[in-house]
Amino acid sequence: MRILLKLVIDCDADAAWRAVHSPRAVAELYGPLLDMAPLDPGGLPTAWSAGDDIPVQLSAVGKVPMGRQLIHASERFADEPAGRVRIFRDSGIPLTGPLSSLDVWDHQMAISPAPGDPSRTLWRDRLVIGGSTAPALWPLLWTVWQWRAARIRAVAPSWAYDPEPAAAA
């Protein structure tokens, strides 16, 4: 079963690409609905890197345990007629909690400049889930993904923030 999003957001593709690699940006997308805490005593990395396997604890509204999730990061690049597309993939799996009944968790985010406006980003988001409980969980996840789309639109302009260079003394 699939959930798809296709948005044009107000930041350039480089800023969006940095954001999909940022645990802080991910936390900002889901907060305050979901909180993501590292299970590794070393904490979360500053940025996800291809090949990372990061276990996290998810909590609803910071208090209700929702289970543990393994985030497995990878990335690839595709050339399309409109230009290069960068794809970040989390193919980890829910380890405990309500989503652990899923056999498949494949979340991919494709980032490219928006057609006709390279100052904006075309964001394509695909979640594929599978398993005997996928049909029952799909409506809930679809709802969360619609909320996620609204959050992406809301916070994307902040990803483009570049401080002004310091004036020479």
MIDOSE-1310 file (N, C-alpha, C; in nm, 2 decimals, decimal comma, always signed):
residues 169
mril	+0,09/-0,12/+0,00/+0,00/+0,00/+0,00/+0,09/+0,12/+0,00; +0,04/+0,23/-0,07/+0,13/+0,35/-0,09/+0,05/+0,47/-0,04; +0,13/+0,57/+0,01/+0,09/+0,70/+0,04/+0,18/+0,79/-0,04; +0,12/+0,88/-0,12/+0,21/+0,97/-0,20/+0,18/+1,12/-0,17
lklv	+0,28/+1,20/-0,17/+0,27/+1,35/-0,17/+0,35/+1,41/-0,28; +0,30/+1,52/-0,33/+0,37/+1,59/-0,43/+0,34/+1,74/-0,40; +0,45/+1,81/-0,36/+0,44/+1,95/-0,32/+0,54/+2,04/-0,39; +0,51/+2,16/-0,40/+0,61/+2,26/-0,43/+0,63/+2,34/-0,31
idcd	+0,75/+2,35/-0,26/+0,78/+2,42/-0,13/+0,87/+2,54/-0,15; +0,86/+2,63/-0,06/+0,93/+2,76/-0,07/+1,07/+2,75/-0,01; +1,16/+2,68/-0,07/+1,30/+2,68/-0,05/+1,37/+2,61/-0,17; +1,50/+2,64/-0,18/+1,56/+2,58/-0,30/+1,59/+2,43/-0,27
adaa	+1,62/+2,35/-0,38/+1,64/+2,21/-0,36/+1,76/+2,17/-0,27; +1,86/+2,26/-0,27/+1,98/+2,23/-0,19/+1,94/+2,24/-0,04; +1,86/+2,34/+0,00/+1,81/+2,35/+0,13/+1,72/+2,23/+0,17; +1,63/+2,19/+0,08/+1,55/+2,08/+0,11/+1,63/+1,95/+0,12
wrav	+1,73/+1,93/+0,04/+1,82/+1,81/+0,05/+1,89/+1,81/+0,19; +1,94/+1,93/+0,23/+2,00/+1,93/+0,36/+1,90/+1,89/+0,47; +1,77/+1,94/+0,46/+1,67/+1,91/+0,56/+1,64/+1,77/+0,57; +1,63/+1,69/+0,46/+1,59/+1,55/+0,47/+1,70/+1,47/+0,53
hspr	+1,82/+1,53/+0,54/+1,93/+1,46/+0,61/+1,94/+1,50/+0,76; +1,86/+1,59/+0,80/+1,87/+1,65/+0,93/+1,78/+1,60/+1,03; +1,82/+1,53/+1,14/+1,73/+1,48/+1,24/+1,66/+1,60/+1,31; +1,72/+1,71/+1,32/+1,65/+1,83/+1,38/+1,53/+1,87/+1,29
avae	+1,55/+1,87/+1,16/+1,44/+1,91/+1,06/+1,33/+1,81/+1,07; +1,37/+1,68/+1,08/+1,27/+1,57/+1,09/+1,19/+1,59/+1,22; +1,25/+1,62/+1,33/+1,19/+1,64/+1,46/+1,09/+1,76/+1,45; +1,13/+1,87/+1,37/+1,05/+1,98/+1,36/+0,93/+1,95/+1,28
lygp	+0,94/+1,86/+1,18/+0,82/+1,82/+1,10/+0,72/+1,76/+1,18; +0,76/+1,67/+1,27/+0,66/+1,58/+1,35/+0,62/+1,65/+1,48; +0,70/+1,74/+1,53/+0,67/+1,80/+1,66/+0,55/+1,89/+1,65; +0,47/+1,91/+1,74/+0,47/+1,84/+1,87/+0,40/+1,71/+1,88
lldm	+0,34/+1,66/+1,76/+0,27/+1,54/+1,76/+0,35/+1,42/+1,80; +0,47/+1,41/+1,74/+0,56/+1,29/+1,77/+0,69/+1,35/+1,81; +0,75/+1,28/+1,90/+0,89/+1,31/+1,95/+0,98/+1,19/+1,91; +1,10/+1,22/+1,87/+1,19/+1,12/+1,83/+1,32/+1,13/+1,92
apld	+1,34/+1,03/+2,00/+1,46/+1,03/+2,09/+1,55/+0,92/+2,05; +1,68/+0,95/+2,05/+1,78/+0,85/+2,02/+1,79/+0,74/+2,12; +1,81/+0,61/+2,08/+1,83/+0,50/+2,17/+1,98/+0,48/+2,19; +2,06/+0,53/+2,10/+2,21/+0,52/+2,11/+2,25/+0,63/+2,21
pggl	+2,33/+0,59/+2,31/+2,38/+0,69/+2,41/+2,45/+0,81/+2,35; +2,51/+0,79/+2,23/+2,58/+0,90/+2,17/+2,49/+1,00/+2,10; +2,36/+0,98/+2,11/+2,26/+1,07/+2,05/+2,24/+1,05/+1,90; +2,17/+1,14/+1,84/+2,15/+1,14/+1,70/+2,26/+1,21/+1,63
ptaw	+2,29/+1,17/+1,51/+2,40/+1,24/+1,43/+2,35/+1,38/+1,39; +2,44/+1,46/+1,36/+2,40/+1,59/+1,31/+2,32/+1,58/+1,18; +2,37/+1,48/+1,09/+2,30/+1,46/+0,97/+2,30/+1,31/+0,94; +2,19/+1,26/+0,88/+2,18/+1,12/+0,84/+2,28/+1,10/+0,73
sagd	+2,35/+0,99/+0,72/+2,44/+0,96/+0,61/+2,40/+0,83/+0,55; +2,43/+0,81/+0,42/+2,39/+0,68/+0,36/+2,46/+0,57/+0,44; +2,38/+0,46/+0,46/+2,43/+0,35/+0,54/+2,40/+0,35/+0,69; +2,36/+0,47/+0,74/+2,33/+0,48/+0,88/+2,21/+0,39/+0,92
dipv	+2,23/+0,32/+1,03/+2,12/+0,25/+1,10/+2,10/+0,31/+1,24; +2,00/+0,39/+1,26/+1,98/+0,46/+1,38/+1,85/+0,42/+1,45; +1,86/+0,36/+1,56/+1,73/+0,32/+1,64/+1,69/+0,45/+1,72; +1,55/+0,47/+1,71/+1,49/+0,58/+1,79/+1,37/+0,53/+1,86
qlsa	+1,33/+0,61/+1,96/+1,21/+0,59/+2,04/+1,11/+0,70/+1,99; +0,99/+0,66/+1,95/+0,89/+0,76/+1,92/+0,79/+0,77/+2,03; +0,75/+0,89/+2,06/+0,65/+0,92/+2,16/+0,55/+1,02/+2,11; +0,42/+0,99/+2,14/+0,32/+1,09/+2,10/+0,31/+1,20/+2,21
vgkv	+0,30/+1,32/+2,16/+0,30/+1,44/+2,24/+0,40/+1,43/+2,36; +0,51/+1,37/+2,33/+0,63/+1,37/+2,42/+0,61/+1,28/+2,54; +0,49/+1,21/+2,55/+0,47/+1,13/+2,67/+0,43/+0,99/+2,65; +0,35/+0,96/+2,54/+0,29/+0,83/+2,52/+0,39/+0,75/+2,43
pmgr	+0,45/+0,64/+2,48/+0,54/+0,56/+2,40/+0,47/+0,51/+2,28; +0,52/+0,53/+2,16/+0,46/+0,48/+2,04/+0,55/+0,37/+1,97; +0,66/+0,33/+2,03/+0,74/+0,23/+1,98/+0,88/+0,27/+1,93; +0,96/+0,18/+1,90/+1,09/+0,20/+1,85/+1,09/+0,18/+1,70
qlih	+1,18/+0,26/+1,63/+1,19/+0,25/+1,49/+1,34/+0,25/+1,45; +1,37/+0,17/+1,36/+1,51/+0,17/+1,30/+1,50/+0,25/+1,18; +1,58/+0,35/+1,17/+1,60/+0,44/+1,05/+1,72/+0,39/+0,98; +1,70/+0,34/+0,86/+1,81/+0,30/+0,77/+1,81/+0,40/+0,65
aser	+1,92/+0,48/+0,64/+1,93/+0,58/+0,54/+2,01/+0,54/+0,42; +1,96/+0,57/+0,31/+2,03/+0,55/+0,18/+1,99/+0,67/+0,09; +2,06/+0,68/-0,02/+2,03/+0,79/-0,12/+2,07/+0,74/-0,25; +2,01/+0,80/-0,35/+2,04/+0,77/-0,49/+2,00/+0,90/-0,57
fade	+2,04/+0,90/-0,69/+2,02/+1,01/-0,78/+1,97/+0,96/-0,91; +1,87/+1,03/-0,97/+1,81/+1,00/-1,10/+1,81/+1,12/-1,19; +1,84/+1,09/-1,31/+1,83/+1,20/-1,41/+1,70/+1,19/-1,48; +1,62/+1,30/-1,47/+1,49/+1,30/-1,54/+1,50/+1,41/-1,65
pagr	+1,40/+1,42/-1,74/+1,40/+1,52/-1,84/+1,41/+1,66/-1,78; +1,35/+1,69/-1,67/+1,36/+1,82/-1,61/+1,49/+1,85/-1,53; +1,57/+1,75/-1,51/+1,70/+1,76/-1,44/+1,72/+1,65/-1,34; +1,82/+1,67/-1,26/+1,86/+1,57/-1,16/+1,77/+1,57/-1,04
vrif	+1,73/+1,45/-0,99/+1,65/+1,43/-0,88/+1,73/+1,35/-0,77; +1,73/+1,41/-0,65/+1,80/+1,34/-0,54/+1,70/+1,27/-0,45; +1,72/+1,15/-0,42/+1,63/+1,07/-0,35/+1,69/+1,02/-0,22; +1,62/+1,05/-0,11/+1,66/+1,00/+0,03/+1,56/+0,90/+0,07
rdsg	+1,62/+0,78/+0,12/+1,53/+0,67/+0,15/+1,55/+0,62/+0,29; +1,45/+0,60/+0,36/+1,45/+0,54/+0,49/+1,38/+0,40/+0,47; +1,46/+0,30/+0,47/+1,40/+0,16/+0,45/+1,42/+0,08/+0,58; +1,42/+0,15/+0,69/+1,42/+0,09/+0,82/+1,29/+0,02/+0,85
iplt	+1,26/-0,01/+0,97/+1,14/-0,08/+1,00/+1,10/-0,05/+1,15; +0,97/-0,04/+1,17/+0,92/-0,03/+1,31/+0,96/-0,15/+1,39; +1,02/-0,13/+1,50/+1,07/-0,25/+1,58/+0,97/-0,29/+1,69; +0,90/-0,19/+1,75/+0,80/-0,22/+1,86/+0,69/-0,12/+1,84
gpls	+0,58/-0,14/+1,91/+0,47/-0,05/+1,90/+0,37/-0,09/+1,79; +0,27/+0,00/+1,77/+0,16/-0,04/+1,68/+0,21/-0,06/+1,54; +0,31/+0,01/+1,49/+0,35/-0,01/+1,35/+0,44/-0,13/+1,33; +0,48/-0,19/+1,44/+0,57/-0,31/+1,42/+0,51/-0,43/+1,36
sldv	+0,38/-0,42/+1,34/+0,31/-0,53/+1,27/+0,32/-0,52/+1,12; +0,38/-0,41/+1,07/+0,41/-0,40/+0,93/+0,54/-0,47/+0,89; +0,53/-0,54/+0,78/+0,65/-0,61/+0,73/+0,73/-0,53/+0,64; +0,67/-0,42/+0,58/+0,74/-0,33/+0,49/+0,73/-0,19/+0,53
wdhq	+0,84/-0,11/+0,54/+0,83/+0,03/+0,56/+0,94/+0,09/+0,47; +0,90/+0,16/+0,36/+0,99/+0,21/+0,26/+0,95/+0,36/+0,24; +1,02/+0,45/+0,29/+0,99/+0,59/+0,28/+1,09/+0,66/+0,20; +1,05/+0,72/+0,08/+1,14/+0,79/-0,01/+1,10/+0,93/-0,03
mais	+1,19/+1,02/-0,03/+1,17/+1,16/-0,05/+1,25/+1,20/-0,17; +1,19/+1,25/-0,28/+1,26/+1,29/-0,40/+1,26/+1,44/-0,40; +1,38/+1,50/-0,42/+1,40/+1,64/-0,42/+1,46/+1,69/-0,55; +1,39/+1,79/-0,61/+1,44/+1,85/-0,73/+1,40/+1,99/-0,74
papg	+1,46/+2,08/-0,82/+1,42/+2,21/-0,84/+1,27/+2,21/-0,90; +1,19/+2,30/-0,86/+1,05/+2,31/-0,91/+1,06/+2,35/-1,06; +0,98/+2,29/-1,14/+0,98/+2,32/-1,28/+0,95/+2,47/-1,30; +1,03/+2,54/-1,37/+1,01/+2,68/-1,40/+1,05/+2,78/-1,29
dpsr	+1,09/+2,72/-1,17/+1,13/+2,81/-1,06/+1,23/+2,74/-0,97; +1,36/+2,75/-1,01/+1,47/+2,68/-0,94/+1,49/+2,74/-0,79; +1,42/+2,85/-0,76/+1,43/+2,89/-0,62/+1,33/+2,82/-0,53; +1,25/+2,73/-0,59/+1,16/+2,65/-0,51/+1,19/+2,50/-0,53
tlwr	+1,13/+2,41/-0,46/+1,16/+2,27/-0,46/+1,03/+2,19/-0,49; +1,05/+2,09/-0,59/+0,95/+1,99/-0,61/+0,98/+1,88/-0,51; +0,89/+1,85/-0,42/+0,91/+1,75/-0,31/+0,81/+1,64/-0,34; +0,86/+1,52/-0,37/+0,78/+1,40/-0,38/+0,81/+1,31/-0,27
drlv	+0,71/+1,26/-0,20/+0,72/+1,18/-0,08/+0,64/+1,05/-0,11; +0,70/+0,94/-0,09/+0,63/+0,81/-0,11/+0,66/+0,72/+0,01; +0,55/+0,67/+0,07/+0,56/+0,57/+0,18/+0,49/+0,45/+0,13; +0,57/+0,34/+0,13/+0,51/+0,21/+0,10/+0,51/+0,12/+0,23
iggs	+0,40/+0,07/+0,26/+0,38/-0,02/+0,38/+0,33/-0,15/+0,33; +0,36/-0,26/+0,41/+0,31/-0,39/+0,37/+0,29/-0,47/+0,50; +0,21/-0,58/+0,49/+0,19/-0,67/+0,60/+0,04/-0,68/+0,62; +0,00/-0,78/+0,70/-0,14/-0,81/+0,72/-0,22/-0,69/+0,79
tapa	-0,15/-0,60/+0,86/-0,22/-0,49/+0,92/-0,21/-0,36/+0,84; -0,14/-0,37/+0,73/-0,13/-0,24/+0,64/-0,27/-0,18/+0,61; -0,37/-0,26/+0,56/-0,49/-0,20/+0,53/-0,56/-0,13/+0,65; -0,54/-0,18/+0,77/-0,60/-0,11/+0,89/-0,52/+0,01/+0,93
lwpl	-0,39/+0,01/+0,90/-0,30/+0,12/+0,94/-0,30/+0,23/+0,84; -0,33/+0,20/+0,71/-0,32/+0,29/+0,60/-0,40/+0,42/+0,63; -0,52/+0,42/+0,67/-0,60/+0,55/+0,69/-0,53/+0,64/+0,79; -0,48/+0,58/+0,90/-0,41/+0,66/+1,00/-0,28/+0,72/+0,94
lwtv	-0,20/+0,64/+0,87/-0,08/+0,69/+0,81/-0,11/+0,79/+0,70; -0,21/+0,77/+0,63/-0,25/+0,87/+0,52/-0,28/+1,00/+0,59; -0,35/+1,00/+0,70/-0,39/+1,12/+0,77/-0,26/+1,19/+0,83; -0,17/+1,11/+0,88/-0,04/+1,17/+0,93/+0,04/+1,23/+0,82
wqwr	+0,03/+1,17/+0,70/+0,11/+1,22/+0,58/+0,05/+1,35/+0,53; -0,08/+1,37/+0,54/-0,14/+1,49/+0,50/-0,10/+1,60/+0,60; -0,10/+1,57/+0,73/-0,05/+1,67/+0,83/+0,10/+1,70/+0,80; +0,17/+1,59/+0,77/+0,32/+1,61/+0,73/+0,34/+1,71/+0,62
aari	+0,25/+1,69/+0,52/+0,26/+1,78/+0,40/+0,24/+1,93/+0,44; +0,14/+1,95/+0,53/+0,12/+2,09/+0,58/+0,24/+2,14/+0,66; +0,30/+2,05/+0,74/+0,42/+2,09/+0,82/+0,54/+2,12/+0,72; +0,56/+2,04/+0,62/+0,67/+2,06/+0,53/+0,65/+2,20/+0,46
rava	+0,53/+2,23/+0,42/+0,50/+2,36/+0,36/+0,53/+2,48/+0,46; +0,49/+2,45/+0,58/+0,51/+2,56/+0,69/+0,65/+2,58/+0,72; +0,73/+2,48/+0,74/+0,87/+2,50/+0,79/+0,97/+2,51/+0,68; +0,94/+2,47/+0,55/+1,04/+2,48/+0,44/+1,11/+2,61/+0,43
pswa	+1,04/+2,73/+0,44/+1,11/+2,85/+0,42/+1,22/+2,87/+0,53; +1,21/+2,81/+0,64/+1,31/+2,83/+0,74/+1,44/+2,75/+0,71; +1,42/+2,65/+0,62/+1,54/+2,57/+0,58/+1,63/+2,65/+0,49; +1,58/+2,75/+0,43/+1,66/+2,83/+0,34/+1,74/+2,94/+0,41
ydpe	+1,73/+2,95/+0,53/+1,80/+3,05/+0,60/+1,95/+3,04/+0,59; +2,01/+3,14/+0,54/+2,16/+3,16/+0,53/+2,19/+3,29/+0,60; +2,27/+3,28/+0,71/+2,30/+3,41/+0,77/+2,38/+3,50/+0,68; +2,36/+3,63/+0,70/+2,43/+3,73/+0,63/+2,58/+3,72/+0,66
paaa	+2,67/+3,74/+0,56/+2,81/+3,74/+0,60/+2,84/+3,85/+0,69; +2,94/+3,82/+0,78/+2,98/+3,93/+0,88/+3,05/+4,04/+0,80; +3,02/+4,16/+0,84/+3,08/+4,28/+0,78/+3,23/+4,28/+0,81; +3,31/+4,32/+0,72/+3,46/+4,33/+0,75/+3,48/+4,45/+0,83
a	+3,57/+4,43/+0,93/+3,59/+4,54/+1,03/+3,69/+4,64/+0,98
